[in-house]
């Protein structure tokens, strides 16, 4: 069986901490796999905000997610704090990948809980067409 494998970048220029909420817990007593997608969405929004952007205004264009991949590594539970790292990679004319490393914060070590990748494409919502990455935004993510 082929497994998803995401290559981690050498550095992550952005990190934030996201707490696990009670609503993130599934019937198995841990964070549900669907919740990991919402956690990386939150991390993406915080990353974009740190650059002065949103998904709807990325230096003059919007963005849409073309695909997502997640590697599940270890469980997360209610009350855990997830140290989430974000880095842009595979930058092209119209989009880029965002790589996420989610670590469970511990007092002595951090254990990787998940690794994810989202392919983000620049998009003009008014014309419903893919557009080039705005130059201003390109400078900030490289």
Secondary structure, DSSP 8 states (H G I E B T S, - for coil): ---------S--SEEEEEE--GGGB-TTSSB-HHHHHHHHHHHHHHHHHHTT--SS-BTTBEEEEEEEEEEE-S---TT-EEEEEEEEES--SSEEEEEEEEEE--SS--EEEEEEEEEEEEEETTTTEE----HHHHHHH-
